[in-house]
Amino acid sequence: MKQVREGPYYPTLRVVHKYPFILPTMRVDAGAIKFVLSGANIMCPGLTHKNVVEELKANPVPENTPVTILAEGKEHALAIGHTQMSSQDIVEVNKGIGVSVVQTLNDGLWKTPNLVD
């Protein structure tokens, strides 16, 4: 079994907000936002809604890749995760977990105070 500390390494949401280009992005539909913010993994139907599927097809992401999760109609990240399957498989299969969530807004890491000003 692979240990978590063996990688991959993820930037925090604070870093992603400063440097949004650091990771590939995936967008969830509006109905999935509350579940993602509560820490749930993202199911494929939340990534293949008609309003967000074209962006997923235009920017393919391979399996097991760290990604930034954006909400439909928003420009700032709400979570960081890693893909459980490629974006092509997410669109074709459209069931199961598409992205495992690692960090969300307002979780313990987000609420950690700044150590340096």
Backbone as JSON, one array per atom type, in Angstrom:
{
  "sequence": "MKQVREGPYYPTLRVVHKYPFILPTMRVDAGAIKFVLSGANIMCPGLTHKNVVEELKANPVPENTPVTILAEGKEHALAIGHTQMSSQDIVEVNKGIGVSVVQTLNDGLWKTPNLVD",
  "N": [[0.83, -1.18, 0.0], [0.55, 2.2, -0.83], [2.04, 4.93, 0.8], [0.77, 8.02, 2.08], [2.57, 10.12, 2.39], [4.4, 9.67, 0.41], [3.74, 11.0, -1.86], [1.46, 12.21, -4.42], [2.58, 15.69, -4.27], [0.71, 18.47, -3.15], [-0.31, 21.81, -3.82], [-1.48, 24.3, -1.47], [-4.81, 25.69, -1.07], [-4.55, 28.41, -0.67], [-2.16, 29.01, -2.0], [-2.93, 28.29, -4.59], [-4.89, 30.21, -5.06], [-3.29, 32.46, -5.28], [-1.66, 31.77, -7.42], [-3.2, 30.79, -9.91], [-2.75, 29.29, -12.22], [-1.18, 27.12, -11.66], [-2.04, 24.47, -11.46], [-3.9, 22.06, -13.45], [-7.36, 22.65, -14.27], [-10.7, 21.74, -13.21], [-14.2, 21.93, -13.54], [-17.07, 22.11, -11.51], [-20.63, 21.54, -11.49], [-23.31, 23.73, -10.38], [-24.97, 22.39, -8.54], [-23.31, 20.62, -7.2], [-21.67, 22.02, -5.52], [-22.15, 22.5, -2.7], [-21.74, 19.96, -1.65], [-19.09, 19.41, -2.31], [-17.81, 21.41, -0.81], [-18.3, 20.42, 1.69], [-16.52, 18.42, 1.81], [-16.87, 16.1, 0.33], [-16.08, 13.59, -2.13], [-15.89, 14.13, -5.68], [-18.36, 13.23, -7.83], [-18.7, 11.75, -11.09], [-21.06, 12.69, -12.6], [-21.32, 15.31, -11.59], [-19.3, 16.62, -12.82], [-19.86, 16.53, -15.47], [-22.02, 18.0, -16.29], [-24.2, 19.76, -18.51], [-23.46, 22.45, -18.71], [-20.78, 22.55, -18.05], [-19.34, 20.54, -19.3], [-18.19, 20.98, -21.84], [-15.9, 22.51, -21.33], [-14.42, 20.61, -19.96], [-13.96, 18.73, -21.97], [-12.44, 20.29, -23.7], [-10.09, 20.79, -22.31], [-8.25, 18.35, -21.66], [-7.49, 16.06, -18.99], [-5.21, 13.86, -17.5], [-5.44, 10.63, -15.78], [-5.04, 10.33, -12.19], [-4.0, 12.91, -11.58], [-3.13, 15.91, -9.93], [-5.56, 18.43, -9.4], [-7.21, 21.62, -9.69], [-10.29, 22.59, -8.38], [-12.99, 24.28, -9.64], [-15.98, 26.23, -9.29], [-19.06, 26.24, -11.1], [-19.46, 29.09, -13.01], [-17.81, 30.63, -11.39], [-14.59, 32.1, -10.55], [-12.57, 31.55, -8.73], [-10.82, 29.0, -6.92], [-12.43, 26.27, -5.24], [-11.73, 23.91, -4.2], [-9.14, 21.38, -3.95], [-7.98, 18.53, -5.59], [-7.44, 15.11, -6.73], [-7.51, 13.39, -9.81], [-9.44, 10.49, -10.36], [-9.91, 9.14, -12.61], [-9.3, 9.6, -16.14], [-10.13, 12.67, -17.88], [-11.43, 12.13, -20.24], [-12.46, 9.56, -19.76], [-14.15, 10.21, -17.65], [-16.15, 11.68, -18.95], [-17.11, 9.74, -20.77], [-17.78, 7.38, -19.23], [-19.21, 8.39, -17.0], [-20.04, 7.79, -14.37], [-19.48, 6.99, -10.92], [-16.62, 7.89, -8.83], [-15.04, 10.79, -9.8], [-13.15, 12.72, -9.07], [-11.02, 12.79, -6.3], [-11.27, 14.56, -3.37], [-8.95, 16.68, -1.77], [-8.4, 19.06, -0.35], [-10.52, 21.68, 0.86], [-12.27, 24.84, 0.73], [-12.5, 26.55, 3.83], [-11.78, 24.35, 5.4], [-9.74, 22.61, 7.87], [-7.03, 23.14, 7.18], [-7.29, 25.41, 5.6], [-8.17, 27.24, 7.5], [-5.97, 27.6, 9.08], [-3.84, 29.83, 10.74], [-1.9, 32.53, 9.28], [1.59, 32.2, 9.22], [3.6, 33.89, 8.55], [3.69, 37.29, 7.78]],
  "CA": [[0.0, 0.0, 0.0], [1.33, 3.42, -0.95], [1.87, 5.87, 1.9], [0.39, 9.35, 1.65], [3.74, 11.0, 2.36], [5.2, 9.37, -0.78], [3.32, 11.89, -2.95], [1.99, 13.45, -4.98], [2.49, 16.87, -3.43], [-0.34, 19.39, -3.57], [-0.28, 23.16, -3.25], [-2.68, 24.61, -0.69], [-5.72, 26.6, -1.76], [-4.0, 29.78, -0.62], [-1.19, 29.1, -3.1], [-3.68, 28.23, -5.85], [-5.55, 31.5, -5.24], [-2.27, 33.4, -5.73], [-1.13, 31.3, -8.71], [-4.25, 29.89, -10.41], [-2.27, 28.51, -13.36], [-0.24, 26.11, -11.18], [-2.61, 23.13, -11.67], [-5.03, 22.02, -14.38], [-8.64, 22.9, -13.59], [-11.95, 21.06, -13.56], [-15.3, 22.75, -13.04], [-18.26, 21.35, -11.09], [-21.88, 22.29, -11.67], [-23.77, 24.43, -9.17], [-25.57, 21.45, -7.6], [-22.29, 19.86, -6.48], [-20.84, 22.91, -4.72], [-22.3, 22.29, -1.25], [-21.17, 18.66, -1.3], [-17.63, 19.55, -2.39], [-17.38, 22.22, 0.33], [-18.37, 19.6, 2.9], [-15.42, 17.45, 1.76], [-17.2, 14.9, -0.42], [-15.44, 13.4, -3.42], [-16.73, 14.62, -6.77], [-18.84, 12.18, -8.7], [-18.63, 12.12, -12.51], [-22.15, 13.54, -13.09], [-21.09, 16.7, -11.2], [-18.29, 17.19, -13.73], [-20.3, 16.39, -16.86], [-23.24, 18.76, -16.51], [-24.15, 20.39, -19.84], [-22.82, 23.77, -18.65], [-19.34, 22.45, -17.77], [-18.71, 19.42, -20.0], [-17.39, 21.46, -22.96], [-14.6, 22.89, -20.78], [-13.73, 19.37, -19.63], [-13.51, 18.14, -23.24], [-11.44, 21.17, -24.31], [-8.85, 20.73, -21.52], [-8.16, 16.98, -21.12], [-6.64, 15.84, -17.81], [-4.99, 12.42, -17.31], [-5.76, 10.0, -14.5], [-4.11, 10.56, -11.07], [-3.37, 14.23, -11.72], [-3.67, 16.93, -9.03], [-6.35, 19.43, -10.12], [-7.94, 22.65, -8.98], [-11.73, 22.49, -8.63], [-13.7, 25.55, -9.71], [-17.43, 26.1, -9.34], [-19.69, 26.79, -12.29], [-19.69, 30.54, -12.95], [-16.88, 31.28, -10.46], [-13.22, 32.1, -11.04], [-11.64, 31.13, -7.69], [-10.9, 27.58, -6.58], [-13.11, 25.91, -4.0], [-11.13, 22.68, -3.69], [-8.03, 20.74, -4.66], [-8.14, 17.09, -5.55], [-6.73, 14.4, -7.79], [-8.44, 12.65, -10.66], [-9.47, 9.03, -10.23], [-9.92, 8.66, -13.99], [-9.0, 10.69, -17.06], [-11.31, 13.47, -18.21], [-12.14, 11.43, -21.31], [-13.22, 8.49, -19.11], [-15.22, 10.85, -16.87], [-17.24, 12.01, -19.88], [-17.65, 8.53, -21.39], [-18.35, 6.48, -18.24], [-20.18, 9.25, -16.3], [-20.49, 7.27, -13.06], [-18.39, 6.75, -9.99], [-15.87, 9.05, -8.35], [-14.17, 11.38, -10.81], [-12.04, 13.43, -8.41], [-10.94, 12.68, -4.84], [-10.99, 15.89, -2.81], [-7.86, 16.72, -0.81], [-8.59, 20.24, 0.49], [-11.62, 22.55, 0.47], [-12.39, 26.11, 1.45], [-12.98, 26.48, 5.22], [-11.4, 23.17, 6.17], [-8.74, 22.91, 8.89], [-5.84, 23.74, 6.58], [-7.66, 26.77, 5.17], [-8.34, 28.08, 8.68], [-4.69, 27.76, 9.77], [-3.4, 31.23, 10.66], [-0.66, 32.8, 8.57], [2.76, 32.22, 10.09], [4.42, 35.01, 8.12], [2.87, 38.33, 7.14]],
  "C": [[0.88, 1.25, 0.0], [1.01, 4.37, 0.2], [1.56, 7.26, 1.35], [1.61, 10.25, 1.51], [4.65, 10.74, 1.17], [4.76, 10.19, -1.99], [2.0, 11.48, -3.52], [1.83, 14.62, -4.01], [1.45, 17.81, -4.03], [-0.07, 20.79, -3.03], [-1.54, 23.37, -2.4], [-3.58, 25.53, -1.51], [-5.23, 28.03, -1.73], [-2.99, 30.0, -1.74], [-1.92, 29.13, -4.44], [-4.41, 29.55, -6.1], [-4.55, 32.56, -5.71], [-1.77, 33.06, -7.14], [-2.11, 30.3, -9.33], [-3.83, 28.99, -11.57], [-1.41, 27.32, -12.96], [-0.73, 24.67, -11.42], [-3.65, 23.19, -12.78], [-6.34, 22.17, -13.61], [-9.74, 21.99, -14.1], [-13.05, 21.88, -12.9], [-16.48, 21.86, -12.68], [-19.5, 22.21, -11.31], [-22.37, 22.83, -10.32], [-24.35, 23.48, -8.12], [-24.56, 20.69, -6.75], [-21.52, 20.71, -5.48], [-20.94, 22.62, -3.23], [-21.7, 20.97, -0.81], [-19.64, 18.71, -1.32], [-17.12, 20.34, -1.19], [-17.46, 21.45, 1.64], [-17.33, 18.48, 2.88], [-15.7, 16.19, 0.97], [-16.38, 14.81, -1.7], [-16.42, 13.79, -4.52], [-17.08, 13.47, -7.69], [-18.83, 12.67, -10.16], [-19.8, 12.98, -12.99], [-22.01, 15.02, -12.69], [-20.08, 17.4, -12.08], [-18.76, 17.19, -15.18], [-21.64, 17.07, -17.13], [-23.1, 19.53, -17.83], [-23.45, 21.75, -19.84], [-21.31, 23.7, -18.47], [-18.62, 21.39, -18.59], [-17.84, 19.89, -21.17], [-15.99, 21.88, -22.5], [-13.77, 21.65, -20.45], [-13.18, 18.7, -20.89], [-12.39, 18.96, -23.86], [-10.09, 21.09, -23.61], [-8.71, 19.34, -20.89], [-7.15, 16.88, -19.97], [-6.46, 14.33, -17.64], [-5.4, 11.93, -15.92], [-4.66, 10.28, -13.47], [-3.31, 11.85, -11.19], [-3.95, 15.17, -10.67], [-4.38, 18.02, -9.84], [-6.94, 20.45, -9.15], [-9.4, 22.52, -9.36], [-12.34, 23.88, -8.56], [-15.19, 25.27, -9.75], [-17.94, 26.74, -10.63], [-19.96, 28.29, -12.09], [-18.76, 31.3, -12.02], [-15.46, 31.2, -11.01], [-12.19, 31.64, -10.01], [-11.89, 29.67, -7.31], [-11.66, 27.36, -5.28], [-12.55, 24.63, -3.41], [-9.91, 22.29, -4.52], [-8.24, 19.25, -4.53], [-7.24, 16.41, -6.56], [-7.72, 13.5, -8.51], [-8.32, 11.15, -10.41], [-9.51, 8.36, -11.59], [-9.65, 9.85, -14.9], [-10.28, 11.46, -17.38], [-12.11, 12.81, -19.33], [-12.99, 10.31, -20.71], [-14.37, 9.07, -18.28], [-16.41, 11.16, -17.75], [-17.89, 10.75, -20.42], [-18.38, 7.63, -20.38], [-19.47, 7.18, -17.47], [-20.8, 8.6, -15.07], [-19.29, 6.94, -12.22], [-17.7, 8.05, -9.58], [-14.93, 9.52, -9.45], [-12.95, 12.02, -10.2], [-12.13, 13.19, -6.9], [-10.51, 14.03, -4.3], [-9.94, 15.79, -1.72], [-8.03, 17.88, 0.17], [-9.75, 21.06, -0.05], [-11.51, 23.88, 1.21], [-12.97, 25.84, 2.83], [-12.71, 25.15, 5.91], [-10.29, 23.56, 7.15], [-7.49, 23.57, 8.34], [-6.1, 25.17, 6.14], [-7.7, 27.72, 6.36], [-7.05, 28.26, 9.48], [-4.22, 29.2, 9.64], [-2.09, 31.36, 9.89], [0.5, 32.85, 9.56], [3.67, 33.42, 9.78], [3.51, 36.03, 7.45], [3.4, 38.73, 5.8]]
}
